[in-house]
Amino acid sequence: MKKNYEISEYGVIRSKEDYDIESSFKSLKELYLPKELFNDLFEFIMQNQEEKKEGERMFSIFSKGKKRQIKTKNYVGVIETSKGLTLEILPKIFFDYSDEDYNTELLDTKKVFLKMLSKLKNSPFLNISSAHLKTSSSFPLLEVFIENYITEIKKIIRAGLKSQYVDKEENLNFLKGKIVNSLNIKHNHSNKARFYCAFDEFSDNMVYNQLIKSTLLKLNRVSKSHYNRTSILQLLHHFDPIKESSDFISNFRKVSDKNRLFLNYKQAIAWSEIFLMNKSFTNFSGNSKNMAILFPMERIFEDYVGYLMKTYANGHEIKTQDKSYYLVSNHKAKNKFRLKPDIVATNEDNQEQVIFDTKWKLLDETKENKNYNISQADMYQLYAYGKKYDLKNGFSTEPKLVLLYPSNPNFQKPLDDFIYEGELVLSVLPFNLKNSLSKRDEQKELYKILGSISKTTMYYLEDQTLNMAAEDKIEYGDS
């Protein structure tokens, strides 16, 4: 039984057996699985998180009237279980579609997710390809990942499989390398014409290629795409003389992404580690029959916004995860408690600095009595950034402070500014991820955010927007 299912963050998964639900029911908020698949997923989750603290768990498990239920948290990606369930957990993005537009919402959510994922730093997803999405009404994320892995291996094969010296021990008719005395006595006690030797041999049967072959074999088992499986089988012919990896952990320790001779293997090995070891950005793991590729949305959102800033915020120097300053400048002659704001945008010409922290959380502008769901710790954090950077940057004005959240139906426009003291002001702004479907729209969205922070920035961005409008007229033939 093999089928793809989708659910969004904070969605609830139930067993069909427990509920009278129409087979045509579709929603990213709720998912009803056949009993066997639900039980398989439930057991997989329990095996992986029973030893973890509540805050470290990827899912919530609870019961309602003795009916077990699974609730997803803020981790997105793909899970493949031993019984053939492929579960895609997607980010919660608000498109204002009606219930009848489920397929459109699903397609657009996946497109935005893959676009954001492709900007995730220090990951193989930087080169993710989504070209085929334009012709596909529904695409399994796992198959997109597999297809990108196949692309990386094709690049390696075009350049030629590399070889390196590998340690070998073998009983030979001639002396090679050095004799292993203990094994030589054991094997050749009555045959003085043979030598049990240890030696180095230049071979393509080495750890890099062994890990790739093991990955291809696993993906051939889990892929449901005829195109991907055909491509994998074609690639495996090039690895016929290569053995499978016998110890993934040991072999991954032996490879290095800093070895210049194997730079063209870097992306492929990063993918292999994800597929073979379930090494994404979580501590959720699985055995050889299961796969879990999960990512915290906070990290994806932060890196995506950082990418947009570096791409479009002309006139600003952009630093992500800036480590210039410490909260405490002297404790036993040492700095303590390093500050790491997500994004620092500095414009030397205008003597202007903006400090951003991105938060993947749903605010509610109607809940003023609950501080709109803003964490008090985040307010303290931004205050510390503002005071420290004001002391250090040498500008005549205090830095602008921004908390950036994804927009939702209850958070569509900026909240009124929060004034700490004097000119130290915090802006809380929404980022509309719907606009990420279009490169032009995401650019305009960023300009809108930057323009809402200061008049100086707004004047500069008005010129940029006028240029964009002129380009649109040329590109699309507008009058």
N, C-alpha and C positions, 0 to 999 in steps of 0.2 A: 504494500500500500504506500504509494508515494504521491504527495501533493504539497503544493505551496500554500501557506496561510500567512496572513498579515495581521498585525495589531500595532497600535501606536503606543507611545509611552503612556504609562499610567492607565493602560487598558486592562480589562478583566477577561481572563480565559476560563471557560467552564466546560464541563463535559456535556455533550448533547444528551446523554442518557438521563441526566438529572433535570432536563428542561424540555418543555414542549415548544420547540422553536421551529419555524418554517425553514426548509432547506435553502430557500432563496435569500434568507436574511444575510445582509452584509453590512458591516460597520467596522471602522478602525478602532472604535471604542470598546467593542465587545467581540469575542470570538468563541464559538462553540465547536469543540473538537470531537470527533468520534472517540468513544470510550478508550480504545486501545492506544490511540495517539496521545490522548490526555494523560493517561496513566504513565506512558513512557516519558513524556515531558515532566510530569510531576516527580517521578523517581529520579530523573536526571538532575533536576533542580535540587532535590533534597540531598543527593549524594555530594553535590558541589558546594552547598552553603550551610550544611548543618553545623559545621565547626566554626563558622564565621560569626562575628558580632553583627547585630541588627543593621548597623550603619554601613557595613561592608557587603550586605547581601544585594544581589542583582534583582531579586523578586521578593514579593510578599506572598506568603501562603496563609490562607485563612479559610474558615468555613462559615456558611450561612445555612442554618437548618440542616446540619450534617452534610451539606453539599460542599465539597472541596472547591476552592477557587484559587486562581493564580493571578496576581496583579503585577504587571510590569512596572519598573521604575524608570529612572532617567538614563537607562543604557539602551543603546540602539545597535542594530546589526543583524546577524543571522545565527540561528541554531539549527543544527542537523542532528537528529537522534537516530538511534540504531534501528528503529522501526520504520524509518523512511519519512518522518515528519521534517519538513523544512519550514521553520518559523522565522518570519522577518519582523523585526521590531523597528518601527519607523518613528522619526521625530514627530512631535505634535505640532503641525503647522496649520494655521487657520486660513482656509481658502474661501469661506462663505459659500460653499457649495451646498446644494440641497441633498437630501438622502438619495435622490435618484441619480446624483452625479458621483456615485461611489467610485466608479472606474476612473473618472477624470481626476478625482481627488487623489486616488491611489497613485496614478501615473505621475501627477505633478509633485506629490510628496517624495516619491522615489527620485525624481529628477533633481529636486532641490537637495535632497540628502546626499546624492552622489556628487553633486557640485560642491557642497560643503566638505564632504569627505576628501575630495581631491585636493583640498588646501590644508589637510592635516599634516603638520610638520613632523619630520622624522618618521615617516611611514612610507610604505610602497604605494600608497594610494595617490601619491603626487602625480603619477603618470596614468591614472585611471582613465579609461576610454569610455565615453558614453555615446559614440557616434551612432551605434545601432539603435539607440533609444528612439530616434526620430521615426523609425519604421516599425517599431514594436509597440503594440497597445498594452502589453504587460510583459515585464521582464523580471525574472527572478534575480535578486541581488547576488546570490551565491554564484550564479552562472556568469554574472558580470565580473565578479572577482576571479573566477576560474579563467574566463576569457583573457583577462589582463595578464594572468600568470602565463598562459600559453604564449601570449605575445612576447613576454620577456624571454621565454625559453627559445622561441624562434630566433630572436636576436642573437642569443648565445650560439646557437647552431650555425647561423650564417657566418659568424666570426670564427667558428671552429671550437669544439670542445677542448678545454685546456687540460694539461697534465701537470703533475708535480711529483716529486720524489715521495714514495710511500715506503713504510717499513714492511719488510716481508721476511718470513721464516719458511725455509723449505728444505727438504731432504734431496740433495743433488748428487749427480755423478761427478761433479767437479767442485773445486773450492771457489766460493764467491763471497766476498765480504769477510765475515768472521765466523768461526765455528762456535756454536752454542754447546759447550761441553756437556752439560747435563743431558740435553736432548740427543746429542750425538751418541753418547754412551747408551742411552735408552733404545734408540732406533737402529744403531749401527754397530752394536757390540760384536756381532759375528760377521759383519760385512765391512771390511776396511776400505772398500772401493767407493763408499758413499760418504757424504759429509752433510751434517745438518747445519745449515748456515743461516745467519741473519744478515740482511743486506738491504740497501736502498735501491728502488727501481723506479724509473721515470715512467709514470703510467697515468692514463686518464681514469683509471679505476680508483679515484680518490674521493675524499669526503664531500667536496662541493658537488660533484656529479652524482654521488651516491644519494645525497639528500634530495637532489632534484628528481632522480628516478623514483625514490620512495614517495615523493609528493605527487608525481604524475600517476603512479599506481593507485594512490589513495583517491585522487580526484576522479580517476576513471571509475571508481566504485561509487562515488557519491553524486557525480554529475548526472543530471536528467536530460541534458541537452545532447541531441544526436550530433550536432555540429561540434560541440566541445569534445565529446568522447572520440569522434573520428579524428579530430586534431591531435588529441592526446595519444592515440594509438600510433599515428604517424610519427609523432615525436619519440615515442618509446623505441622505435626501430633504431634510432641513433644511439640509444643507451643499452643495446643488447649486451655488449661486453662488460657493462657496469653492474656491480652488485648493489643490492638494496642496502640502505643504512641499517646496521644491526643495533645501533645505540644512538637515538636521536640526540639525547642530552649531551653525551660525550662528543658527538660529531659537531654539534652547533658550537661547542666551546672551542673547537679546533679551527673554525672558519673565522675570518676577520674581514670586516668591511674596510679596513685600512690597508690591506694588502694590494698594492698598486697593480700587481699582475692579474688580480681577479676583480678589478673594478666593475667590469661588465657583468659580473655575477651578483653584484650587491643587491639589486632590486629583487632578483629571483630568490636569493637566499632569505631576504626579509619576508617575502611571500611564503616561502617554504616553512619558515618558523611559525607563521600564522596558521597555516593549514595543518602542519604536523604536531605543533605544540599548543595550538589554540592561544598563541601569544598575541593578543591584541593590546588593549590598554586596560585590562581588568585582570583580576585574579580568579576569574571564573574559568574552570578548565573542564576537560572531558577526556574519556579514554579513546582508544584507537577507533572505536565504532561511532563516536560522537564528535561533533565539532561545534565550537562556540566562538564566534568572532563578534565581540561586543565592545562598544566604545562609550565612554561617558559623554553625553551631549555638551556638557560645560566646556570640555576640551575642544570639541569640534566647532562650537559656536565661537569660542575665543580665537582659534586659529583662523577661522573664516573671516571674522571682522578684521583681524590683524592683516590678513592678505589684502582685503579691500582698501584698508588705510594705506598700505605700502604701494598699492597699484594706482589709486586715484587721488590721494591727498597731496597733489603737487604743491610745492612751496613749503612743505612740512618735513622735518626729519622725524621718521617714525622708528621708535624702539619698542619691541615687544618683550615682555618679561624683563623690563629694565632692572638691573641690579646695581645701580650707581650708589645707592644710599642705604644706610642702616637706621632703624628707629632709635637705637641707643648708640651714641658716638663714642662713649668711653665707659668701659667696665673692665677694671684691671688692665688699662691701656689697650683694650681691644674693642672693636665694633661688635655689636650684638643685634640680633633680630633684623635680618636683611629684609628690606622692602622690595616687593616685586609686582608693581602695577602691571596690568595686562598690556596696556598700550600707553605710550607717552608720545604725544605729537608736539613738536617744537617748531615755531616759526621765528627765527632769529631776526628777520627784517622787521616784523611787527612786534617783537618782544612779547611773544604770546606762547603760552604752553597749556596744553590740554591733557589731562590724565583720565584715561578711560579704564573702567573695570567692567567686564562683560559678565552677566549672570544669566544662566539658563533657568529661569523661574517665571511662573505666571503671576504678574501683578494684577491687582484689581483696584481701579481708581475709585470704585464705590465704597471701598472699605477703609475710609480715613481713620476710623477708630482703631483699626488693626495695622495702621501705618502702611496700608496698601500692600501688605505682605512683604515689605522690605525688611531685611534682617538688620537688627540694631548693630550687630558685629560689622556688617558692611558699612554702615554709617561711620562707625569708629575708624574703620580701615581707611576710608576715603579722607576723613579728617586728618589722619596721620600723614597720608600722602601729601595733602595740601600744605600742611605746616612745614614738613621737611623739604619739599621741593621749592617752596617759597624762600626758605633760608638759603638754598644752594644755587638756584638758577640765575641769580643776579638780575632778574628783570624787575621793572618798577611796579608791575602789577602781579597780583597773586595768581597762581595757576587756576584754570577752569577745571572743575571736577565733574565727571560724568559717570553715572551708572547706566549701562545699556542692557535692556531686556528685550526678548522677542515680544512682538505685539500679539495681542489676542483680543477677542471681542470686548473684554473689559479693560483693555489698555490700548487705546488707539492714538492718543495724543500725549505730549509731554506733561508731566505733573508740574504744578507750581514749584518754582525753585525752592530749595532748602538752603536757608542762609545760616551758616555756622556762626560767623561773626565778621563784621566789617565787609570786605569784598570777597571773603572766602565763601563761595557759593557752589552748591551741588545741583546739577541738573539730572533728572531721571527721565530717560528717553526710550521710546519704543523703536525697535527695528522690525520693519515689515518684511518677513522672509518670502512673502508671495512675490516680491520684486526680484528675487534671486532666479526666477525662471528666465529672465532676460538680462543680458550683460548691460544693456543700456539702462534698464530700470534699476539694477542694483547700484549702478554708478550714481543715478539720480537720488536714490535712497540715501547713500552715504553723503552726498552733497547736502541733502536736506538736514541730516543729523548735524553735520559740521556747521552748516549755516545757522542753525538754531542756537548755537553756543555763544557766538560773538558777532558783533557787527563787522569787525575787521575781516573775519573769515568769510562772512556772508557776502561782502562786496567782491572779494576775490572769486568766490564760487559763482556769483551771478555772471561774471565774465565767462567762467567755464561752462555754465548752463547755456548761455547764449551761443557759445561755440558748438555745444552739443546739438542745439536746436538747428543751427545752420547745417551741421553735418547730416542731421536727420532729413532735412529737405533735399539735400543732394542725393543721399542714399536711397530714399524712398520716393523721390519725385514729388514731394509736397509743394504746394504753391504758396 
